[in-house]
């Protein structure tokens, strides 16, 4: 009798997901690694060759990717659905590193709107721990992962199934307390990035959670959490709640290291930066790909970029952040503009960035926001004006400067306080006093991002 006979083919496949992933990444099996000579990198820039992409790995796994899974398909009458209305549901298995995790997991496909208010569908994953909740409806923590990717196979509705969601371990600390977790694909199946559509998709995912009567969460209090790109979706949902989804009972939002000004971060990220600051270059490649999907008439690579720039942009079309980041660091987009072209010569691009910058609405629910004293990906100069606008407009805000540098470090420093604060407001406790603890002194002149 074979091992598959003993364990069952399906179970064996599920348990080997992590092993296949790791081996494939290490040896590059089934991937087409390009010749670095195909792209003329300037000698003072990132010289990495074309990396294998995560979707190439996922194609080898037994769980179909969203682009191959008909469950994600639009219904024929999508426009007749209301925002947050459920299209279809299914129960799935949540995995950590490929190993099944003992929680109840249900996925909801629902209607939302894109940045132009056209109807779209996207998915959310609802995880309910086997811990009884008494005295009220079980609260919901909506966890917005920093998806920051250009392929639907990087979205959490898929990565939770195969066990590769990079922030999944963070959610455990809310599950341990008995809270339900909502994890939306808030960039949609086309993976747009840093637009107000993210906020709409977060809010509509929560409407879908309320609309699923079997979950029993219609009256749940809700808190939002997100860092970096996850903070982008969270804070945009908080800004839009009053006008777009007043039926969502939002108790508080905790975010960190999310850019307020997209024009500011774009101007920073397109330029060569010294030292660690050069890491931030990848964000503009990601932003160009993503925004071109919502605004194809504005972000036109054939008119703006050199041939080498278009080759790089093509390579970024279907990647997760794990390979987007190393591919784009120390490769400033400004080095690939055609002669006479720049961000400033394209007023339509600057207008799109400004239209999607934060501060167009002031949140009407409590906010906890933190940022590192220096951040190589999201400079403080792109954050503080929005924070101050919130404060001056009377927002229920708690902003704190973490006296530590570096983007990844501050993902950790703010996470524990965020768990404590969101857990308190979900239990009905006070969000505490308001404060705006900005930077104790200006950053030195010439400091990147100052």
N, C-alpha and C positions, 0 to 999 in steps of 0.2 A: 504494500500500500504506500502510495506516495505521500509526501508532506501536504500537497494540495488536497488530497483526499481526506486527510485527517483534519485539516484546519478550514477547508473551504476556500475555493479560489478567490472569492471576493475579499474575505478577511485577510488572506495572505497579501493580496495586492495593496490593501489599505495600509497594512503594517510596514510595507517596504517603500512607501512613498518617500520618506525622508532619506532612506539609503540611496535610492535611485537619484534623488535630487543632488545629494552631496557628491556622489561619484561622478554624475554628469557634469557638474560645475567644475570639478577638479580636472577631469580629463578632456572636457570639451566635446564629449561624444555627441554626434549628430549635429554639430554646429558648424557654421561656415565662417571661419575667422578670416577677415580680409587682410590683404597685404598692406602694411602701413605705407608702402610706396604709392598706393593708389591715391592717397590724400597728401597734399604738400603742406605738412605742418611747419610753421615757422620754427626755426631751431631753438628759440628760447621759450617754447611752449611745451605743454603736455605731449609726450611722444608715445603714449600708449597706443598699441594697435587696436583695431576693431575688436571689441570684447564679445564673447557669446552673450546673447540676450536671454533673459529669464523665460520669455514665452517659448523659446526653442527648447528649453528644458521641460516646461510644462506640457508640451506636445507629446512627450514620452510617457507621461503619467496616465493612469487608468481613468481619472476623472476628467471629463471633457472641459475644455476651456470655454468661457462665455461665448466667444465667437463661434464655437462649434456646438453649443448647447441650445436647443430650440426653446428651452424654458425661458430664456431671456428675450425671445422674439416679441416685437410689438403686436398688440391685437389689431385686427383690421379696423376697428372703430375707436382707435385711441382717443381721438378728439372728443368723443362722447363721455369719456371718463372724467371725473372731477379730480383735482389735485389731491393726492393722498389716497385715492380709491385703489383698491387692490385688484390687480389683473389676475394673478395666480399665486399659489403658495405651495410650499413643499417642506418636509422635514429632512434634515441632513445631519451628518456627523461632524462635529467640531473636532479638530485635531491640533495638537501641539507637537511640532517636529515629526509629523506623520503619525503620532500615536493618538488614538481616540481619547477624548476628554469626556468625563462622565457628567454631561450637562444636556438639558433639552435644548435643541436648536431648531428654529423654524425660519425659513426665508420667505420674504414677501416681495413680489414684483409689483410695482405701483406706478401710477402716473404722476409726473411732476412737470415742471416747465423749464425750458432753457433760458438763457439770459435775454432772449428776444421774446419770451413768453410763448414759444411754440411748445406743443405737448411732446413729452418724451417719457420713456420708461426707464427706471433704474431699480436696483434691488437693495434690500436691507436684510441684515441677519439679526435675529432676536435670540438671545441666549438667556435661559432661565435656570438658575441653580436649583438643586433639589433640597432647598432649605425653606421650611415653612415661613410664611410672613403673616403676622396677625395684627389686627387692630386697624388696618387701612388697606387700600389697594397697594400692591407691591410697587415701590418707586422704580423709576427707569433712569439709568445713566446712559446717555447717548455718547458713545465713544467715537470720535472722528479721528481715524488714523491719518498720519501724514502719508497719503497715498503717493502724491508727487510723481506720477508715472504717466506713460502714454499708451499703455495697453490694458484692455479690460481684464486680462488675466492677472493683473496686479491688484485688482480690487478685492476688498476683504471678503466679499461673498464667495470668491473662489479660493483665496489663500487660506481662509479659515478651514475650508474643506480638505486642502492638501497639507495643511500644517505649516505654512510658511509665512503667515502674517507676522511681520516683524515686531509689532507692538502687542501681540496677544498676551504675553505674560503680564503686562501692566494691568489688563482688565481683571485679572484674577482677584485683586484686592477689593474690588467692588462686588464681585460674585461671592466672595467669602462672607460678606455681610448680608447676603440675601437679596441684593438688588438685581433686577433684570438689566441686561445690557443690550442696547441697540447699536449696531455697527453698520452704518449706511455706506453704500457706494456713492458718495456725495459728489464725485466728479463725473458720474454718469458712465454709460457704457462706451462713450467716445472719449472719455478722459480729458475733459477741459480742466482748467486750472486757474484759481484766483479770480473767479468772476462771482457776481452775486447769484448766479445759478446754483453755486454750492450751497448757499444759505437756503434757497428754495428746496433743494433736494433733501437737506437735513430736516427741515420742517415737515415736508411731505412724508418723509420716512416715519416721523413720529405720528402723523395723522394715520398712516397705514397701520402702525402698531395699535393705535386707539380703535381703528376700524375692524381689526381682527377680533371677533367676539370670543373665540376660543382661548385667546391669550388672557382675557380678563383684565386688561390694562387701560381701559377707556378713561378711567378717572385718575390715572397715575400722575403724581408729581414727577417732573423731569428736570434733570441737570445735564449740561453739556460739558464735555472735556475735549481738548485738542491742543497739540503742540505743533508749532511750525505750520506745515501745510494743513494739519488737522485743526489748528487754531483758526486758520483761514475760513474753513467751513463752519466752525463753531461760532465765531464772532459775527460772521455774516448772517447766520441764522438768528442770533440774538438781535442784530440790527433790524432784520425784516419781520420779526415776530408780530409786532403791533399792527403792521399794515397788511402783511401777507397771510399770517396764520394766528390770529388772536385766540383761536380755539385751542392752541397748544399751551398747556399749563407749565410754563417754564419758570423754575425756581432759582436758577443761577447758572452761570457760565464761567468756566475756568480755562484760560488760554495762556500760552506762552510763546514768545519768539515768532509772532506772526506779523508780517509787514503791514503797516498802515498805508503808506504811499507806494503804489506800484510804479509811478513815474520815478520816484526816488530810488527804489531798489533796482529798476531797470537801468538807470543811468550809472549806478554803482556797478552792477554786475556785467555790463557790456565792456567795461574798461579793464585793462591789465591792472592787477593789484599786487602789492608786494607780500611776501610771506604767506601766512595762513589765509589772508584775505582773498588770495587768488582762488581759493576753493569756491567762493561764491559765484564764479563765472558760470557754473553749470546751470544756475537757476534761469538765466536768460535763454539758454538753448531749450530748456524745458518749457519756459513760458512762451517762446516763439511757436513751438510745435502745437502746444495746447490752444493758445489763443487763435492760431490760424484756423482751427477747426470751427470756432464760433464766428470768426471775423475773416473769412478767406479773402474778402475784397480789400482788406487793410494790410494783413500780414502776407506779403507777396514775395516769396523767396526768389523767384526768377527775376524780379526787378531790383531787389535789394542786395542779394548776396552773390559773391563770386561762385565759381564752379566748385571750389573746394568747400566753401560754406554750405552750398546746397547738398554736397555729398555727406557732410557731417549731419546736416539737418535730416536727411533721409535716414541715416543710421539711427537717429533718435526717435523715429516714428513709432517704434513698438518696443519699449523698454520699461522696466521698473526702475525705481530710484537707485537701487543697489548698483546698477551698472550705468545709469544716466550720470550719476554724480562723478565717478572716476573718469568717465569719458569726457565730461565737460569742464572739469577743473583745469585752471591754468590755460584755458582756450578762450580768450575774450572774444565775444561776438564782433567787437569793433574791428578786429583784424581780418574779418571776412566780409565786411561791407564793400560794395563796389565803390570805385572812386566817386567822391562827391556825395555819397550816401551816408547817413547816420540816423540815429533816433531823432535828432532835432530837425532833420530835413523832412520828416514824415509826420506832419501834424495829425493825421488820422490815427496813427499808432499812439501818439501821446494822448489823444482824446480818449481812446479806448482804455488806456491805462488809468487815466484820471477818472473816467466814469466808473471803473471797478475798484478804485481805491476806497479804503474804509472811511467812515465818517459821513456817508450820505444820509444815514439815519442814526439816531441816538438810541441805544438799547434802553428798554423800559423795565428791565429786570436786573438783578444784581450781577456784577462782573468782578472776577478776580483775574488779574493780568500780571504776568511777571516777564522780565527781560534781563538778560545778562548785561553787565556793564560794558562789555564789548562782544560783538557777535560777528564772525566772519561771513556769515550767510545773510543775516538780516541786521544791517547796521542800526544802531539806536536812532540815528538821524531819520530813518524811515518809519519810526514807531512813535517817538515822543510827540510830534505835532498832533497825531490822532488821539493819543492819550489825553493831551491837554484840551483838545476840542471836546472830548467826552466830559472831562472834568468841568470845563467852563460852561457846558450845556446842562449841567446838573445830573449827569448819569450817576447811578448807584455803583460807584467804581471803587475798587481797591487795586491800586497799581504799586508794584514794588520792584525796585532795582536789585537784582542779585549781584553781590560784589565779586562775582567770578566771571572770567571770560569764556568764550567758545560755545558754539551752538550746541554741540552734543552734550557737553557738561551740564548745561542749564536745562536740558531735557530731563535730567535726573533731579536737579536741585528743586525744581518747582513741582515735580510730580507728587511727592509725598504730601506737601501742604494742600495740593489740589484734591487729593483723595480725602483728606480730613475735612476740607471746607465743603466739597460737594456732598460728602456723606452727611454732614451736619444739616445743610439746607434741605436735603432729601428727606430728612427726619423731621422737618418742620422747625428747626432751630433758626435763630437769627443769623443772617449773613455777616453780622458784625459791623463795626464802624467803617465809614468811608475814609479813604486816604489816597494821596497821590505822592508817593515817595520817588520823585525823579532822581536823576543823577546828582550826586553831591557837588560836582564841579564839572565844567565843560571838559571834554576830551581835548588833549593837546592838539594844537594846529598841525595839520599834515597827517594825523593819525587816520588810517583808512576807515572811512565811514563817519568821521567826525563832522 
